[in-house]
Every structure is written in C-alpha cells, then in structure tokens.
Amino acid sequence: MRQSFVAVVSVMLVLSGCTTPLTDAGARVELITPAQAAGCSMIKLFAVQGGSADDVLHKAMNQAAQIGGDSVGISDGKQNGTGSEITAVALKCHGIR
C-alpha cells in the first residue's frame, strides 16, 4: 500500500501544467500517508480531476478543507489523455490523537 502511494505521489509531482491555486484553508491541509491516517476520522472519499498532478493535488487539498478536513490522503491516481485524476480521502486528524 505504501509503495503504491509513494509511486502515485512521485508521478504526480513530476508532471507539470496549469495549477489551481491553494486557498488559505487548503494550504493548511496536510498530505498524509496511509500509515499516518491511522487514528484519523474519515470525512469523505472523493475523486478529483485536473490538468496536471499539482492541479489535482491542490484541488483535493482545497476540497478537503471545504468539507472540514485538516488532512488528505491519496488512495489512487492515474493519468489520462486530458490530465490526472486521483481518488482522495478527506480526514480529520489533528486534535484526535
């Protein structure tokens, strides 16, 4: 599981393109690994599409913040002809542990 997460994030970070800016709240969202998610409370699983890896990551962080998450995990990711897509999970981690 961890290897696939690292591979997905690595591929995403290598890509470049137009990027959605992080909101103030999105910038406070922490990207975490599956191991770090243990003990967190899951808020919502959601899919995000964008033109580049950075774009979808920023969109995921912004969306996680909008729905009350302080952390986001990536469960799956892929590239397609029009960009990138990830399945992410919004989590509430801080103040729980």
Backbone as CSV, one residue per row, in Angstrom:
resi,resn,N_x,N_y,N_z,CA_x,CA_y,CA_z,C_x,C_y,C_z
1,MET,0.835,-1.193,0.000,0.000,0.000,0.000,0.876,1.252,0.000
2,ARG,1.864,1.292,0.883,2.718,2.469,0.966,3.484,2.674,-0.339
3,GLN,3.960,1.584,-0.956,4.709,1.707,-2.200,3.851,2.300,-3.304
4,SER,2.584,1.879,-3.379,1.719,2.436,-4.415,1.431,3.906,-4.153
5,PHE,1.284,4.287,-2.882,1.067,5.693,-2.532,2.270,6.527,-2.948
6,VAL,3.467,6.056,-2.614,4.686,6.787,-2.972,4.816,6.890,-4.484
7,ALA,4.492,5.822,-5.196,4.575,5.845,-6.652,3.602,6.849,-7.246
8,VAL,2.370,6.866,-6.744,1.352,7.793,-7.246,1.786,9.232,-7.003
9,VAL,2.229,9.533,-5.792,2.642,10.900,-5.468,3.874,11.291,-6.277
10,SER,4.817,10.378,-6.442,6.019,10.681,-7.223,5.681,11.026,-8.659
11,VAL,4.816,10.234,-9.276,4.409,10.503,-10.661,3.709,11.847,-10.733
12,MET,2.865,12.114,-9.760,2.114,13.365,-9.771,3.030,14.579,-9.633
13,LEU,4.058,14.470,-8.817,4.936,15.607,-8.604,5.857,15.878,-9.788
14,VAL,6.110,14.862,-10.600,6.966,15.026,-11.768,6.262,15.801,-12.872
15,LEU,4.958,15.639,-12.955,4.191,16.296,-14.007,4.071,17.789,-13.741
16,SER,3.885,18.533,-14.801,3.682,19.966,-14.629,2.547,20.434,-15.519
17,GLY,2.079,21.644,-15.309,0.994,22.198,-16.102,0.313,23.299,-15.337
18,CYS,-0.858,23.702,-15.795,-1.625,24.729,-15.108,-2.055,24.195,-13.753
19,THR,-1.952,25.027,-12.756,-2.234,24.565,-11.405,-3.266,25.456,-10.737
20,THR,-4.258,24.813,-10.134,-5.239,25.522,-9.318,-4.522,26.055,-8.085
21,PRO,-4.701,27.322,-7.738,-4.053,27.834,-6.535,-4.692,27.253,-5.274
22,LEU,-3.874,27.081,-4.266,-4.392,26.659,-2.971,-5.113,27.818,-2.308
23,THR,-6.247,27.531,-1.707,-6.914,28.529,-0.887,-6.140,28.620,0.429
24,ASP,-6.444,29.618,1.236,-5.797,29.717,2.553,-6.070,28.462,3.370
25,ALA,-7.313,28.003,3.351,-7.673,26.799,4.105,-7.009,25.567,3.501
26,GLY,-6.961,25.472,2.169,-6.329,24.341,1.502,-4.844,24.243,1.807
27,ALA,-4.190,25.382,1.976,-2.764,25.400,2.296,-2.484,24.840,3.687
28,ARG,-3.493,24.813,4.544,-3.319,24.275,5.902,-3.613,22.773,5.970
29,VAL,-4.103,22.191,4.879,-4.390,20.758,4.837,-3.084,19.999,4.633
30,GLU,-2.898,18.964,5.421,-1.680,18.171,5.364,-1.890,16.940,4.483
31,LEU,-0.957,16.685,3.572,-0.965,15.475,2.763,-0.318,14.380,3.599
32,ILE,-1.055,13.280,3.846,-0.540,12.245,4.730,-0.496,10.880,4.036
33,THR,0.308,9.992,4.593,0.431,8.624,4.098,-0.637,7.762,4.763
34,PRO,-0.890,6.573,4.220,-1.853,5.673,4.861,-1.487,5.354,6.317
35,ALA,-0.210,5.172,6.603,0.206,4.894,7.982,-0.123,6.064,8.908
36,GLN,0.034,7.280,8.424,-0.275,8.459,9.225,-1.776,8.631,9.430
37,ALA,-2.582,8.015,8.567,-4.034,8.155,8.657,-4.642,7.305,9.768
38,ALA,-3.877,6.366,10.297,-4.387,5.531,11.394,-4.770,6.425,12.564
39,GLY,-5.955,6.271,13.046,-6.424,7.094,14.153,-7.140,8.359,13.727
40,CYS,-7.134,8.651,12.435,-7.857,9.820,11.939,-9.311,9.434,11.693
41,SER,-10.150,10.436,11.651,-11.564,10.227,11.356,-11.811,10.561,9.885
42,MET,-12.367,9.587,9.146,-12.642,9.817,7.725,-13.894,10.669,7.566
43,ILE,-13.785,11.696,6.731,-14.920,12.561,6.449,-15.597,12.144,5.148
44,LYS,-14.795,12.019,4.074,-15.396,11.721,2.775,-14.329,11.243,1.797
45,LEU,-14.686,10.274,0.973,-13.873,9.817,-0.144,-14.390,10.544,-1.384
46,PHE,-13.492,11.087,-2.207,-13.923,11.838,-3.381,-12.895,11.741,-4.502
47,ALA,-13.337,11.982,-5.720,-12.462,11.979,-6.890,-12.234,13.411,-7.361
48,VAL,-11.024,13.660,-7.864,-10.667,14.982,-8.373,-9.943,14.805,-9.699
49,GLN,-10.296,15.622,-10.677,-9.636,15.619,-11.977,-9.034,16.976,-12.247
50,GLY,-7.940,16.994,-12.989,-7.312,18.255,-13.341,-6.313,18.085,-14.458
51,GLY,-5.746,19.187,-14.867,-4.832,19.202,-15.994,-3.436,18.704,-15.688
52,SER,-3.075,18.661,-14.415,-1.743,18.199,-14.029,-1.815,17.590,-12.629
53,ALA,-0.738,16.958,-12.240,-0.673,16.355,-10.915,-0.792,17.411,-9.813
54,ASP,-0.086,18.520,-9.970,-0.180,19.592,-8.973,-1.598,20.145,-8.903
55,ASP,-2.231,20.257,-10.057,-3.589,20.775,-10.128,-4.546,19.900,-9.311
56,VAL,-4.505,18.578,-9.524,-5.428,17.707,-8.787,-5.095,17.671,-7.304
57,LEU,-3.813,17.754,-6.961,-3.438,17.759,-5.547,-3.962,19.020,-4.861
58,HIS,-3.807,20.160,-5.508,-4.330,21.410,-4.938,-5.853,21.367,-4.823
59,LYS,-6.513,20.836,-5.862,-7.971,20.719,-5.803,-8.398,19.814,-4.656
60,ALA,-7.687,18.714,-4.450,-8.011,17.788,-3.359,-7.820,18.447,-2.002
61,MET,-6.743,19.197,-1.847,-6.486,19.879,-0.571,-7.543,20.958,-0.313
62,ASN,-7.895,21.702,-1.356,-8.946,22.720,-1.220,-10.284,22.088,-0.859
63,GLN,-10.619,20.984,-1.539,-11.900,20.328,-1.273,-11.931,19.732,0.129
64,ALA,-10.837,19.121,0.555,-10.776,18.560,1.910,-11.012,19.665,2.949
65,ALA,-10.417,20.812,2.733,-10.609,21.937,3.657,-12.062,22.399,3.657
66,GLN,-12.678,22.465,2.483,-14.071,22.919,2.373,-15.027,22.039,3.158
67,ILE,-14.732,20.757,3.242,-15.654,19.850,3.930,-15.209,19.542,5.361
68,GLY,-14.249,20.330,5.864,-13.877,20.220,7.272,-12.673,19.357,7.582
69,GLY,-11.948,18.922,6.566,-10.765,18.100,6.802,-9.537,18.943,7.092
70,ASP,-8.632,18.367,7.893,-7.350,19.015,8.120,-6.218,18.232,7.470
71,SER,-6.580,17.083,6.880,-5.607,16.225,6.211,-6.270,15.578,5.000
72,VAL,-5.437,15.151,4.052,-5.940,14.443,2.874,-4.977,13.311,2.549
73,GLY,-5.544,12.181,2.178,-4.754,11.038,1.744,-5.129,10.698,0.313
74,ILE,-4.185,10.136,-0.412,-4.422,9.735,-1.792,-4.557,8.215,-1.802
75,SER,-5.694,7.721,-2.283,-5.871,6.274,-2.322,-5.592,5.692,-3.690
76,ASP,-5.681,6.499,-4.741,-5.420,6.008,-6.092,-5.168,7.198,-7.003
77,GLY,-4.451,6.977,-8.062,-4.196,8.042,-9.016,-3.876,7.489,-10.382
78,LYS,-4.208,8.261,-11.409,-3.895,7.846,-12.774,-3.811,9.067,-13.672
79,GLN,-3.145,8.853,-14.799,-3.078,9.873,-15.837,-3.971,9.413,-16.979
80,ASN,-4.599,10.381,-17.623,-5.374,10.068,-18.813,-5.017,11.078,-19.888
81,GLY,-5.678,11.026,-21.010,-5.352,11.901,-22.128,-5.518,13.380,-21.846
82,THR,-6.331,13.716,-20.863,-6.597,15.131,-20.578,-5.957,15.622,-19.289
83,GLY,-5.236,14.771,-18.577,-4.602,15.208,-17.338,-4.467,14.093,-16.341
84,SER,-4.776,14.408,-15.097,-4.618,13.477,-13.999,-5.910,13.354,-13.216
85,GLU,-6.041,12.231,-12.531,-7.210,12.001,-11.681,-6.744,11.254,-10.433
86,ILE,-7.250,11.658,-9.288,-6.945,10.943,-8.054,-8.233,10.675,-7.287
87,THR,-8.174,9.630,-6.501,-9.202,9.374,-5.507,-8.561,9.746,-4.179
88,ALA,-9.190,10.650,-3.465,-8.633,11.161,-2.216,-9.627,10.959,-1.082
89,VAL,-9.111,11.052,0.120,-9.967,10.964,1.290,-9.678,12.156,2.202
90,ALA,-10.744,12.869,2.546,-10.630,13.981,3.489,-10.693,13.389,4.903
91,LEU,-9.765,13.816,5.744,-9.647,13.274,7.095,-9.585,14.378,8.138
92,LYS,-10.019,14.054,9.332,-9.838,14.933,10.486,-8.861,14.195,11.397
93,CYS,-7.649,14.723,11.507,-6.591,14.054,12.260,-6.138,14.832,13.484
94,HIS,-6.022,16.115,13.343,-5.485,16.940,14.429,-6.514,17.100,15.530
95,GLY,-6.055,16.974,16.744,-6.959,17.077,17.885,-7.629,15.762,18.215
96,ILE,-7.373,14.710,17.418,-7.974,13.403,17.667,-7.010,12.510,18.417
97,ARG,-5.753,12.584,18.063,-4.751,11.674,18.621,-4.416,11.981,20.037
